[in-house]
Amino acid sequence: MWLKRLGAIRWNSLHTKLLVTYWLLTVLGTSLMAGFLLRSLSAYFMQMRQTDLENWTTAISESVADELERENVQRVQQLMERHGKPETVTVRVLSPKGQLLASSAYEDHHITNWLVVPGVREALQNQMVQGTAKGVLANDDRLYVARPIRRNGQLLGVLRMSVTLEQFQRQFSFLWWTVMGALLLTMLLCAVISDRLARSFSIPIQTMRNFAIRLGSGHFGDKLSIRQSNELDELAIELNRMSERLASLDQERRTFLANVSHELRTPISNIQVTVEALQNGAVEEPHLRDRFFESIEDETRRLARLIHDLLDLGRLEAGATLLEQQTIDLQQLIDRAVRAVETRMQMRQMSFRLNIAKVSLIGDPERLLQALLNILDNAIKHSREDSQVFIAGAREGQQVVITIQDQGPGIEQTALPRIFEQFYTGDPSRKGSSTGLGLAISQRIIQAHQGTITASSSVGQGAEFTICLPLK
């Protein structure tokens, strides 16, 4: 079972990498901590035992020195037997010449050369020595202290005391296996926890990866659900927003292509039908020929205007249009726009009412003029004859506000949110006379100047467009 699971693991997957990384870091940390703990306990125990040996040998050496001054070797032997009574402790006294005087171990007479015993030679040279070594009689590990016995500046002998480490080694071995067992259990628990932690990160990331692949293949509008209260949840929310935006853009693209196809097909079809009529003999009749040529000219002009508007809109949306930054007098800008449409206004017996304050702003005068003309063109087409268009301009805080209000039939409330869309025409009967791009182009121009344009209307009371442009 485990072999099958191991065979199914993708060793280069994010989950496996996270799992191995977390587990190795945890194992390394716990192993270092366990090693440090064992080493510290061993060092602490050895230090405590060494201190005890030093204290014992200090006390015993005073008693031995008293007896050696009296040359009472028998009393020294009694002291050795009493202090070396425990099996784990061995106490010996050697003469200044390195000969054994007394010992708690009866087998010591087999030793002929005590100078090779660790610590004895140094103690005979007036140095106290401590450390670990193998036992003199048995091959066990022992902790020893060898110190010179001095009285009144005279070396009376050497006291060597050792204690076996067998009990400590058994206890330390038990502790070692306990720590290793705890470490293995910790490693197992860490593996489980690391697996859960790795999955908590890898599964949402893999889900978002698959979601991004679906987006890349064109499946827009899908929803991603990540239930985690962290950055991954926030990332999922942003991915959902991106999916919705891409779906919206894709729908806009489809609608735009459909509208462009329709708008281009209509004049082309009209031109084609007119040309076929001319080819079928209409050219021989002067009144039909002139009317057909005029129709071809109108449709060609409409087609050119549509293509120009499409290119203009494309450049504005792509940010490829560079805006000139000039100081613009608002009154002069409005006057240019009014003069440009004045003839059309007179033909419809319409007039302007202006209220323009003396104010200047920074921007591209030609582009802003184009935006104003598109709005005025919309106002003229949708206003009744013998009506008035009101234009106001003033400074409000750090911006210039331009208001254009007509006296047309107004705009339905359901249509207001869509009037700046490409190819949208609120009045279907007027669709043939407009490309439906004028207001969209005006909005892009105003936005390129870091401004805003909004529309408001009440049915039967005309429409009002408000343009806000920053002064700088």
N, C-alpha and C positions, 0 to 999 in steps of 0.2 A: 504493500500500500504506500509506504513512504517512498519506495523507489519510483513508483508511478508518479507520485506528487512531485518528486525532485525532477523527474524527467519532463514534467509539464511546466516547470518553472522557466520563465523567460529571464535569463540571467542579465540581459541588458535592459530590462524594463525598469521604469521609474520606481515601482513598488519594491522590486528586489534590491535596487541600489540604496533606497532609503532604509529598507529593513537591515541590510548588511551594515550600512554605515552606523545606524543607531545601535545595533547590537554590538558591533566591534568597539564603538566608543564606550558603551556601558561596561562591556567585559574588561576593556583596558582600565577604565576607572576603578571598577570593583577589585580587579586583580592587584592593581597598584596599592589600593587601600588595604586589602587583605595582607599583602606582603609587608607593607609598612607596619601594620598592626602586629603581625607575628614577630617581625624583627624588633620592634619596640618592646614587646613583652619579654622576649628573650634577653635583650640587653638590660631591661629593668631588673629581671630576676637575677641575672649574673652579677649585676652591680650590687644588688641587695645582699647576695650571698658573700660576695667579696668583702663588703663592708662588715658583715658579721664575722668573717674569718679574721679580719684585721683587729676587730675589737676583742675577739677571743684570744688571739695570739698575744695581744698587748697585755691582757690580764694574766695569761698563763706565764708569759716570759718573766714577769715580776716575781711570781712565786718560785719559778725555776731558778732565777738568779740568786734568790735568797738561799736556796738549798745548795746551789753550786758553790757559793762562797763558803758554806760550811763543809763542802765536799761530801755531802750526804746524798750519794747516788741512789741509794735505796729509796729515799723519800722522793727523789725525782721520778723513779720508776712508778711509784704509787700515784704520783700526780698524772703521769702519762696514762696509766690504766684507768684512772677515774675519768679524765676528760676524753679519753678515747674509747669509752665503754660502748657508745652507739656503734653499730656495725658500719654505718656510713662514714664515720670519722676515724682518721688515723693521725696520731700525734707522735713525733719523734724529737729527741734531743741528741745532737752530735757535739763532740768535743771540738776545740779549736783546730785540731789536726784532721778533722773529718771522720772521726771514729764514732760509732753508734754508742751512746751512753744509756739511753732508755727509749722504750718504744711501746706503744699500745698494741702492736702487732707482734705475735710471738714468732712469726716466720721470718723476721728481718735478719736473723743470723746468717741466712743464705746469701745476703748481699755483702760482697767483699769490697766494692769500690763505691762509696757514697758520693764521690765527687761528680759522677756522671748523672746523678739524680737531679732533675731540673730544680734550680733555685739554690742548691746547696753551695756550689762554688761561689756564687755571687754573695750569698749571706756570709760566707767566711771572709769575704772582702768588705764587710761592713755595709752591705747593701740589702735593703728589704726588697724581695721579689715576690710578685704574685702573678698568677696566670692559670692556664689549663694545661694538663698533660696527662699522659697515660699513667695508670697506677704503677707503683713500684713492684707489687706482687701479682697483680691481676691486670689484664689488658682492658680495664675500664677507664672511661673518661672521668677525670677528677679536677676539682678546683683546689688550688694550693696557695699557701702563703709561707715563705721562708724568710725569717728575720734573725738578725744577729742578737745574741743575749749579752748585753754590756752592763757593767757596773763599775763606776769610778774610772771610766776611760779604758777599762780592760775588757777584752773579748773573752767571755766565759764559755761560749759555745753558740750553737745554732738551733733554733726551734723551727721545725717544719710541720705544718698542719695541713691536712688535705681532707676534702669531703667528696664523696662520690656524686656524680651527676645523673646516676641511673634513674632515680625517682623523678628528677626534673625532666629527664628525657622522655620518660613514660608519660608524664603529664603534658609535656609539650607536644608529644606525638599525638595524644588524644585531642589536644587543642587544635593541632594542625589538621587532622582529619575532620574535626568539627567545622573548622573554617572552610576547608575545601568543600565539604558537603553543602555548607551554607552558600558558598560561592557558586557551586553547580546549580543549586536551586535558584539562586539569584539570576544566573545566566539564563536558565529556562524561563523564569518569570519575565526577564528582560526581553527574551525572544518573543514571548507572547505580546507583551506591551509594545515592543517595537513594531511587531506585525500590525497591531491595531493602529498604532500611530502612523505607520507608513501608509496603511490603507486609507486613513482619514485624509491624507494629503494626496496620495496617488490616484484614488478613485475619482474625486472631484476633478483633478487635473486631466485625467484620461477622458472623463465625461465632457469637459470643456474642449479637449482636443478633438474628440469626435464631433462635437457641436460645430467647432470651427471648420472641420473638413466638410460637414454638410453645408455650411454657409458658403464655403469656397466652391462647392459644386452647384450652387444656385438655389438651395432650399432655404429661402428667406422666410421670415415670420415664425420660425420654430421658437419654442420656449425652453429655457434651461432652468432646472430647479436644483439648487444646491442649498441644503439646510445646514449651514454652518455659520456661527456668529463670528466670522473673522474676515480677513481680506478676500478669501476665496468667494464668500457670499457676495461681497461688493463687486468682485470681478464678474461673477455670474450676472448680477443686475446690469452691469455695463454691457456685457455681451448680449443680453436680452434687448437692451436699448438699441444696440448696434444692429441686431437682427430686425427689429421693428423699423429702424431707419432705412436699412437696406431694402426691406420689403416695400416700404413707401417709395423709395427712390426707384425701385424696379417697376412699380406700378406707374409712377410718373413717367418713367422712360417709355413704357409700353404705350401709355396714353399719348405722350408727346409724339412718338413715331406714328401712331395711328392718326393723330391730328395733322401732322406734317404730310403724311401720305394723302389724306383727304384734301387738305388745302392745296397741295400741288396737283392732285389729279383733276380737281374741278376746272382750273383755268386751262390746263393742258387739254382736257377733254373738249372744252368749249372751242379752243383754237383748232383742234383736230376736226371737230364737226364743221366749223366754219370753212376750213381749208377744203374739206371734202365737198361742201356745197359749192364753193367756187370752182372746183375741178369738174363738177357735174353740170356746169353751164351758168351758174349764177353770175359769173364774171362778165357775161354778155349783157346783163341787165344793169345799167348804171346805178339805179337807185338801190338795188340789192347789193351790188358790189361795194358801193361807198359805205353802206351800213355794216357789211361784213368786215370790211377793212377797219372800220372804226371799232368794231367788236374785238377784232384781233389785237388792235393797238391797246384797248382797255385791258384785255386779259393779260397781254404781255407786260404792261405797266404794273398790273396787280401782282403778277408772278415775280417781277423784279423787286417790287417792294417787299414781298413776302421773303424772298431769299435774303435781301439786305437786312430785314429785321431778324431773321434767324441767325445770320452771321453776327450781327450786333449783340444779340442776346447770348450767343455762345461765347463770344469774347468776354462779355461782362461776367458771366457765371464762372468762366475759367480764370478770371483775374488777369487776363492777358491785355486788358485795356489800361494804358497808363494815363492817369489823371493829371492834368496840369494844375499846379497850385498857384493861383493868382488871387489878388484882392479884387473882389467883385462888389460893385455898387448894386444893391438890391433894386433900387428904382430903375436903373438902366437895364438890368436883366429883365424885369417885368415889362418894361416898355418895348424891348426887342421882341418878346413873346407876343405882346398885343399887336404890334405892327405886322408880325408874320401871319396872323389869322384875321387881320382886320377886314380884308376883302371878303372872306367867307362869312364873317359876321354881318357885313352890310348886305350881302346877297340874301341872308335869312332875316334881315331887318332886326338884328340883335345888337346889343350895346354892352359896354363894360362900365363897371363902377369900381373905381380903384381907391384904396386907402393904404398907401405904402409909406412906411416911415423911412427916415434917412438912416440907413444902417449898412455896414459892409461886412462881408464874410470871405472866407478863404475857400477856393474850390476851382473846379474846371468849368468855365462859363459856357462852353459849347455843350458839354454833357448836361449841365443843369438846364440849359435852354431846351435841349431835346426832351428832357423829362417834363418840363412845363408844357411844351407844345403837345406832347402826347395826352396830358391831362386835359388841356384846353380843347383838343380835337375831340376827346370823349365828351366833354361838356357841350360842345357845339352840336355834335351829332344827336345827342339825346335831349336837347332843350327844344322847346316849342318856339315857333317864330314869334318875333316881336317880344322877346324876353330879355333878360339881363343876366350877365355873369359877373359875380362879385369877387374881386381879388383883394386880399388884405395881406400885409406883411409888416411884422414888427419884431422887436427884440424882446425876448422873455428870458431873463436870467442870462445864462451862458449859451443861448441858442437863438436862432432866427426861426420864427414860425410863419409859414406861408399858408394861407387858406384860400381855396378856390371853390366857390359855391355856384351851382347853376339852378335853374328853375324848371328842370325837366320833370318827368313822371316819377323820379326817384328809383331806388333799388330795393328789391325785395330783401327782407331780413335773412332769408335762407341763402340768398346769392351774395351777400356782403363778404363772407369769409373767403369767397372764391374769385373775386373780381381781379385779383393780382395773379391768378394762375394763367399759364400759357394757353392760348387759344380759347380761353373762356369768354363767351359772349352772352351776357344776360338776356339779350333780346334776340331770339333765334331768327326773327324776320330781318335783322340787320347784319346777320353773319356774313353775307356775301360782300358787304361793303367794308369789312374790316378784317385784318389778319388775326385779331385777338391777342396781339403781342405788345401793344402800346403800353398798357398799364404795367405789364410784367417788366418791360424794359425800364420804365420810369422807376419802379421799385428797386431794381438792381442798381441803377445809377445813384439813387438816394442812399442806398445801403453802402455803396462804394465810397460815399462821402461821410460815412459813419453817422448817417441820419436815419430817420424813420418816416414812413408815409402810412397814413391810415385813412379809412373812409367811413362815413356815417351817412345815414339817409332815413327819411320817412317817406313812405309811398305817397305820391301826390305833392310833395314839398321839395323835390329836387335832391341832389346829392352834394355832399361837402367832402373835399379832400384836404387833409391837413399834412403839411410837410414840415418836419423839424430838422434843422441843420445846425451843427455846432459852429460857433463863431471862429474857432481855431482848429 
